[in-house]
Amino acid sequence: MAKHVEYEKVGDEYLEHRQLKRGAAGWVLLAGLGVSYVISGDFAGWNFGLAEGGWGGLLVATVLMGAMYTCMVFGLAELAAALPVAGAGYGFARRALGPLGGFATGIAILIEYAIAPAAIAVFIGGYVETLGLFGLTNAWPVYLVCFLIFVGVHLYGVGEALRLMFVITGIAVVALLAFVIGMVPKFDADKLFDIGGGSFLPFGVTGALGALVFAIWFFLAVEGVPLAAEEARDPKRDMPRGIIGAMLALLLFAGAILVFAPGGAGSEALKGSNNPLPDAVRAAYGGDNLLAQVVNYVGLAGLVASFFSIIFAYSRQLFALSRAGYLPRWLSRTGKRKTPYLALIVPGAIGFVLASVTQNGALLINIAVFGAALSYVLMMLSHIVLRVREPNLERPYRTPGGVITTGVALVLAVAAVVATFFVDELAAGITAGIVVVALAYFWFYSRHHLVASAPEEEFAAIEQAERELG
C-alpha cells in the first residue's frame, strides 16, 4: 500500500508551526486523564444494560468488556511506549497496516472523540434542566457555554487544561466514593435480581450480548491516554504507568457501582433512569437526603470531566491526521501556546451544531461507541502484526501474555462491533457512512499529498527501509 501513496515536500517551517508542548504531563496526570475520559459513564448510561439483560446479563457483559479493555490497555501500553506519537492508534496502525489501515483507524477514533462531546453536552443540558438551574427551558445555551469555556481552556494551554481536568475528576471520584459508602448499609443481594423474578439471566444469553454496549460505558475512551504521548515528560515510562493505572481505577469503580447501586435500590428501579446514582440513593433510603443531593450535583462534575477531557482527545487525533496530510493540513497548525487551535475549534463547532440540532444524546453516543469498537479491532490487530513482523522493535514495556492477550481483546472487540450494530442499526449505519466518505477522500485525494516528515510517517518509513535492507 505504501507504494500507492505520494509525498509532497514541505519546508522546515511546516513542523515549526505544528509543535505541541512537550513535558507537560507525568504519569499521574496521564492516569487522571484516563479516568477523566470515562468517569461520566459511572454516573449514567451503564444502567440501561439492566433492561437489556437483567443484573446477571449486565454483570456478564461488564466482565467481558472489562477483560477486553484490560487486555487492550496492556497492548496499548506497549505500543505507546514503543511509538510515542500524538496520532496514537492511527500511528500504531499506520506502521502495522499501512497508510490505508492507519487512516481508517484514525477516522474511527476521530468519530468516537468528535461525536462523544456532543452527546455529553446533551446529557449536561438535560441535567441542568432537571436540576432547575438558571431557569432554562431549552438546553442549547448550555451546549454553547460548555464548548466555549472548555475549548477555551484547552486553547490556553495543555498543562493548565490537564491540571484543571484532574481537579474536576477528583471531585467526581469523591462523589462516587461517598455514594458507595452510603449504599453499603442498604445492600441486599435479592434486590439485584428483582428483574426477572430472581433469575440470573432473565433474558438469556441474547440479553447479555445486548448489554455489552452499555457495559462499555464503564470504560469507553480510556484508550485515549496515548494521544498525549508527545506532551508527556517521559512517554516510554509514563505511558504504561498512566494508562494501566487509569484502567485499574476504572475496574474498581465499575465493580463497586454495578454491585451497590442496584444492590441498594433494586435493578428494576434503575433500569430506565437518566440519573441512576441519585435515584438509587432515594430508592434505598425511601426519599431525598443530603447524599442524594451531593451525588446529584457532583454527577454534573463527572459529565463535565469527560466532556472536558474528550475535547483534548479529538484535537490530538485530528492534529496528527492533518499534520501528516491525511486530512486538510491547515487543521494542524499550533499557536504560540503550542495548542492545535483549529483542531480544537472546528470539531467543537461541529459538536455544538450536532448537539443543538439532534438533542439526541443516545444516538450520538451510540455512533461514538461504534467508532470506538471498530478502532479497537484495528488497534489490536496492529499489535499482533507488529509483534509477528517486528519482533526486534524496541519495546520499553511489553504486554503480559503478548499476542494472546491482545488476541483476546481482538475477539471481544469484534463481538462488541456486532453487538453495537444490533443495538442501534441507525448509529452503525451513520458511522459506516462517515468511514466510507473519509476513505473516498483518502483514495482520491489525500494519499497523493502526504507529509513524509510527520512523526507517524517517519516511524513507518524507517521500518520499511529496515525491512527492505534486511
GUKEKE-842671 format. One line per 4 residues: number of its first residue (from 1); their letters; for each residue x, y, z of C-alpha. Coordinates in steps of 0.2 Angstrom, whole numbers, plus 2048, in hexadecimal, padded with zeros to 3 digits. Example, Ala and Ser with C-alpha at 12.3 -4.5 7.8 and 13.67 -1.06 7.14 Angstrom:
1	AS	83E 7EA 827 ~ 844 7FB 824
END
This chain:
1	MAKH	800 800 800 ~ 80F 80C 804 ~ 813 80B 7F1 ~ 802 813 7ED
5	VEYE	804 823 7F7 ~ 80E 832 7F2 ~ 817 83F 7FD ~ 818 851 7FB
9	KVGD	827 85B 800 ~ 824 868 80E ~ 830 875 815 ~ 839 875 826
13	EYLE	82C 881 82C ~ 81E 875 82A ~ 821 86B 83A ~ 827 87B 843
17	HRQL	814 880 842 ~ 80E 86F 847 ~ 817 86C 858 ~ 80F 867 868
21	KRGA	815 86B 87A ~ 820 85D 87F ~ 823 858 892 ~ 812 85E 897
25	AGWV	80B 84E 89F ~ 813 841 8AB ~ 80B 830 8AE ~ 7FF 836 8BB
29	LLAG	7F7 843 8B0 ~ 7F6 836 8A2 ~ 7ED 82A 8AE ~ 7E1 838 8B3
33	LGVS	7DE 83C 8A0 ~ 7DA 829 89E ~ 7CD 82A 8AC ~ 7C7 83A 8A7
37	YVIS	7C2 834 895 ~ 7B7 826 89C ~ 7B0 82C 8AD ~ 7A0 833 8A6
41	GDFA	79C 821 8A2 ~ 79B 81C 8B4 ~ 78E 829 8B8 ~ 782 825 8A9
45	GWNF	780 819 89A ~ 786 809 8A1 ~ 775 806 8AA ~ 76B 804 899
49	GLAE	774 7F3 898 ~ 769 7ED 8A6 ~ 75A 7EE 89B ~ 763 7E5 88D
53	GGWG	76A 7D6 897 ~ 765 7D8 8A9 ~ 772 7D9 8B7 ~ 77A 7C9 8B2
57	GLLV	77B 7CD 8A0 ~ 782 7DE 8A3 ~ 78F 7D6 8AF ~ 794 7C9 8A2
61	ATVL	796 7D8 895 ~ 7A0 7E2 8A1 ~ 7AC 7D4 8A5 ~ 7AE 7D1 892
65	MGAM	7B1 7E3 88E ~ 7BC 7E6 89D ~ 7C7 7D7 897 ~ 7C7 7DF 885
69	YTCM	7CC 7F0 88B ~ 7D9 7E9 897 ~ 7E1 7DE 88A ~ 7E0 7ED 87E
73	VFGL	7E8 7F9 88A ~ 7F7 7ED 88D ~ 7F9 7ED 87A ~ 7F8 800 878
77	AELA	804 802 886 ~ 811 7F9 87C ~ 80D 802 86C ~ 80D 813 874
81	AALP	81E 810 87C ~ 825 80A 86C ~ 81D 817 860 ~ 81A 826 86A
85	VAGA	811 831 85E ~ 801 83D 85F ~ 7F8 832 852 ~ 7F8 823 85F
89	GYGF	7EC 816 857 ~ 7EE 81E 846 ~ 801 81D 848 ~ 801 80B 84E
93	ARRA	7F6 805 83F ~ 800 810 833 ~ 810 806 837 ~ 807 7F5 838
97	LGPL	7FA 7F6 82A ~ 800 804 81E ~ 7F9 815 81A ~ 7E7 80F 816
101	GGFA	7E6 804 826 ~ 7ED 813 830 ~ 7E1 81F 829 ~ 7D2 814 82C
105	TGIA	7D7 812 83E ~ 7DA 824 840 ~ 7C9 828 839 ~ 7C0 81C 844
109	ILIE	7C9 823 853 ~ 7C5 835 84D ~ 7B2 830 84B ~ 7B2 82A 85D
113	YAIA	7BA 83A 865 ~ 7B2 847 85A ~ 7A0 840 85C ~ 7A2 83C 86F
117	PAAI	7A3 84E 875 ~ 793 852 86C ~ 78A 844 874 ~ 791 849 885
121	AVFI	78C 85B 882 ~ 77A 855 880 ~ 77B 84B 890 ~ 782 85A 899
125	GGYV	774 865 892 ~ 767 858 898 ~ 76F 858 8A9 ~ 76F 86A 8AB
129	ETLG	75C 86B 8A6 ~ 758 85D 8B2 ~ 760 866 8C0 ~ 757 876 8BC
133	LFGL	767 880 8BA ~ 767 891 8B3 ~ 754 890 8AE ~ 758 888 89D
137	TNAW	74B 880 893 ~ 756 87D 884 ~ 767 875 885 ~ 770 87D 876
141	PVYL	778 88B 881 ~ 77F 87E 88C ~ 787 875 87D ~ 78E 886 877
145	VCFL	796 88A 888 ~ 79D 879 88A ~ 7A6 87A 879 ~ 7AC 88C 87B
149	IFVG	7B3 88A 88D ~ 7BB 879 88B ~ 7C2 87B 87A ~ 7C9 88C 880
153	VHLY	7D2 884 88E ~ 7DA 878 882 ~ 7DF 886 877 ~ 7E8 88E 886
157	GVGE	7F3 880 889 ~ 7F4 86D 88B ~ 7FD 86D 89C ~ 7EF 879 8A3
161	ALRL	7E1 86E 89B ~ 7E8 85E 8A2 ~ 7EA 865 8B3 ~ 7D8 86C 8B3
165	MFVI	7D2 85B 8AC ~ 7DA 852 8BA ~ 7D2 85D 8C7 ~ 7C0 85B 8C0
169	TGIA	7C3 848 8BE ~ 7C9 847 8D1 ~ 7B8 84F 8D6 ~ 7AE 843 8CC
173	VVAL	7B8 834 8D4 ~ 7B5 83B 8E5 ~ 7A2 83A 8E1 ~ 7A3 828 8DB
177	LAFV	7AC 823 8EB ~ 79F 82C 8F5 ~ 791 823 8EB ~ 799 812 8EE
181	IGMV	79C 814 900 ~ 78A 81B 902 ~ 782 80C 8F9 ~ 78C 7FE 902
185	PKFD	780 7FE 911 ~ 771 7FC 905 ~ 778 7EE 8FB ~ 76D 7DF 8F9
189	ADKL	772 7D1 8EC ~ 760 7CD 8E8 ~ 75D 7DF 8E1 ~ 76A 7DB 8D3
193	FDIG	75E 7CE 8CC ~ 74D 7D7 8CD ~ 74D 7D8 8BA ~ 747 7C7 8B4
197	GGSF	741 7C0 8C5 ~ 752 7BB 8CC ~ 759 7B3 8BC ~ 76C 7B7 8B9
201	LPFG	769 7B9 8A6 ~ 757 7BE 8A4 ~ 759 7C1 891 ~ 766 7B4 88E
205	VTGA	776 7B5 885 ~ 76E 7C1 878 ~ 76B 7CD 886 ~ 77D 7CC 88C
209	LGAL	783 7D0 87A ~ 777 7DE 879 ~ 77E 7E5 889 ~ 790 7E5 882
213	VFAI	78D 7F7 87B ~ 789 7FE 88C ~ 796 7F5 895 ~ 7A3 7FE 88A
217	WFFL	79D 80E 892 ~ 7A7 809 8A1 ~ 7B7 80A 897 ~ 7B4 814 887
221	AVEG	7C2 81F 882 ~ 7D0 81A 88E ~ 7D9 815 87E ~ 7DC 827 87B
225	VPLA	7EA 829 887 ~ 7F8 826 87A ~ 7F2 835 870 ~ 7FC 83F 87D
229	AEEA	80C 836 879 ~ 815 846 871 ~ 810 850 880 ~ 816 844 88D
233	RDPK	826 846 897 ~ 82C 835 894 ~ 820 82B 889 ~ 82A 81B 889
237	RDMP	828 81A 89B ~ 818 825 89F ~ 80D 81E 892 ~ 80C 80C 899
241	RGII	80A 812 8AA ~ 7FD 81F 8A6 ~ 7F1 814 89C ~ 7F3 805 8A7
245	GAML	7F0 80F 8B6 ~ 7E0 817 8AF ~ 7DA 806 8AA ~ 7DC 7FE 8BB
249	ALLL	7D2 80D 8C3 ~ 7C4 80B 8B6 ~ 7C3 7F8 8BA ~ 7C0 7FC 8CC
253	FAGA	7B3 809 8C9 ~ 7AA 7FE 8BD ~ 7A9 7F0 8C9 ~ 7A4 7FB 8D7
257	ILVF	796 804 8CE ~ 78F 7F4 8C5 ~ 78D 7EC 8D6 ~ 788 7F9 8E2
261	APGG	77C 804 8D7 ~ 770 7F6 8D2 ~ 774 7EC 8E2 ~ 76E 7FB 8ED
265	AGSE	760 801 8E2 ~ 75B 7F2 8D8 ~ 75E 7F0 8C5 ~ 74C 7F3 8C0
269	ALKG	74D 805 8C8 ~ 75D 809 8BD ~ 75A 801 8AD ~ 753 811 8A4
273	SNNP	75A 81F 8AF ~ 764 82D 8A7 ~ 76B 831 8B8 ~ 76E 81F 8C0
277	LPDA	779 824 8CF ~ 76E 831 8D7 ~ 75F 827 8D3 ~ 767 818 8DB
281	VRAA	76A 821 8EB ~ 758 828 8EB ~ 751 816 8E8 ~ 75D 80E 8F5
285	YGGD	759 81B 903 ~ 747 81E 8FF ~ 748 830 8F9 ~ 754 83F 8F6
289	NLLA	763 842 902 ~ 773 84B 902 ~ 77D 83D 8FA ~ 771 83D 8EB
293	QVVN	773 84F 8E9 ~ 786 84E 8EA ~ 786 840 8DD ~ 77A 849 8D2
297	YVGL	783 859 8D1 ~ 795 852 8D0 ~ 78F 846 8C3 ~ 78F 855 8B8
301	AGLV	7A2 857 8BC ~ 7A4 845 8B5 ~ 79B 84A 8A5 ~ 7A6 859 8A4
305	ASFF	7B6 850 8A7 ~ 7B3 844 898 ~ 7AD 852 88D ~ 7BC 85C 891
309	SIIF	7C9 84E 88F ~ 7C1 847 87E ~ 7C4 858 877 ~ 7D6 855 87A
313	AYSR	7D5 844 871 ~ 7CC 84A 861 ~ 7D8 858 85F ~ 7E8 84D 860
317	QLFA	7E1 840 854 ~ 7DC 84D 847 ~ 7EC 856 84A ~ 7F6 847 846
321	LSRA	7EC 842 836 ~ 7ED 853 82F ~ 7FF 856 833 ~ 803 846 828
325	GYLP	7F8 84C 81A ~ 7EA 83F 81C ~ 7DE 84D 820 ~ 7DF 860 81B
329	RWLS	7F0 866 822 ~ 7EA 877 828 ~ 7E1 86E 836 ~ 7F2 869 83E
333	RTGK	7F9 87A 841 ~ 7FE 87E 853 ~ 7FE 890 85B ~ 80A 898 866
337	RKTP	805 88D 875 ~ 808 87E 86B ~ 7F6 879 86A ~ 7EE 873 85A
341	YLAL	7E1 881 85A ~ 7D8 87C 84A ~ 7D7 86A 84E ~ 7CF 870 85E
345	IVPG	7C3 87C 857 ~ 7BC 874 847 ~ 7B6 863 84F ~ 7AF 86E 85E
349	AIGF	7A5 878 852 ~ 79F 868 849 ~ 79B 860 85A ~ 791 86F 860
353	VLAS	786 86E 850 ~ 783 85C 852 ~ 77E 85D 864 ~ 772 86C 860
357	VTQN	76A 864 850 ~ 768 852 856 ~ 767 854 869 ~ 768 841 869
361	GALL	776 83C 874 ~ 772 829 873 ~ 774 829 860 ~ 784 834 861
365	INIA	78C 829 86E ~ 788 819 864 ~ 791 820 855 ~ 7A0 824 860
369	VFGA	79F 812 867 ~ 79F 80A 856 ~ 7AE 815 850 ~ 7B7 810 860
373	ALSY	7B3 7FD 85E ~ 7B9 7FD 84C ~ 7CA 806 851 ~ 7CC 7F9 85F
377	VLMM	7CC 7EB 852 ~ 7D9 7F4 847 ~ 7E4 7F9 855 ~ 7E5 7E7 85C
381	LSHI	7E8 7E0 84B ~ 7F7 7ED 84A ~ 7FF 7E7 85A ~ 7FE 7D5 854
385	VLRV	805 7D9 843 ~ 814 7E3 84A ~ 818 7D6 857 ~ 819 7C9 848
389	REPN	821 7D4 83B ~ 82C 7DE 846 ~ 832 7D4 855 ~ 842 7DE 857
393	LERP	839 7EF 859 ~ 83E 7F8 868 ~ 830 7F5 875 ~ 834 7FE 886
397	YRTP	824 7F6 88C ~ 81E 7E5 887 ~ 80C 7DE 887 ~ 80A 7D0 894
401	GGVI	805 7C1 88A ~ 80A 7C9 879 ~ 7FE 7C6 86B ~ 7F3 7BA 875
405	TTGV	7EE 7C9 87F ~ 7EB 7D4 871 ~ 7E3 7C6 867 ~ 7D6 7C4 875
409	ALVL	7D3 7D7 874 ~ 7D1 7D5 861 ~ 7C4 7C7 862 ~ 7BA 7D1 86F
413	AVAA	7BB 7E1 865 ~ 7B4 7D8 856 ~ 7A5 7D2 861 ~ 7A3 7E4 867
417	VVAT	7A2 7EA 855 ~ 794 7DD 851 ~ 78B 7E2 861 ~ 78B 7F4 85E
421	FFVD	784 7F1 84C ~ 775 7E8 853 ~ 772 7F4 861 ~ 771 803 855
425	ELAA	771 800 843 ~ 76F 813 83F ~ 77E 818 849 ~ 788 80A 841
429	GITA	782 80F 830 ~ 787 821 833 ~ 798 81C 839 ~ 79B 811 82A
433	GIVV	796 81F 81E ~ 7A2 82B 826 ~ 7B0 81E 824 ~ 7AC 81B 812
437	VALA	7AC 82D 80E ~ 7BD 830 817 ~ 7C5 821 80E ~ 7BF 828 7FD
441	YFWF	7C7 839 802 ~ 7D7 82F 806 ~ 7D7 825 7F6 ~ 7D3 833 7EA
445	YSRH	7DD 841 7F2 ~ 7E7 840 802 ~ 7F1 831 7FE ~ 7F9 83B 7F0
449	HLVA	7FE 849 7FC ~ 805 841 80C ~ 813 849 817 ~ 822 83E 818
453	SAPE	82A 847 827 ~ 81B 845 832 ~ 820 83A 841 ~ 814 82C 83D
457	EEFA	81A 82B 82B ~ 82C 82C 830 ~ 829 81D 83C ~ 821 813 82E
461	AIEQ	82F 818 821 ~ 83D 812 82D ~ 835 801 82F ~ 832 7FF 81C
465	AERE	844 804 819 ~ 84B 7F8 826 ~ 840 7EA 81F ~ 846 7ED 80D
469	LG	858 7ED 813 ~ 856 7DD 81D
END
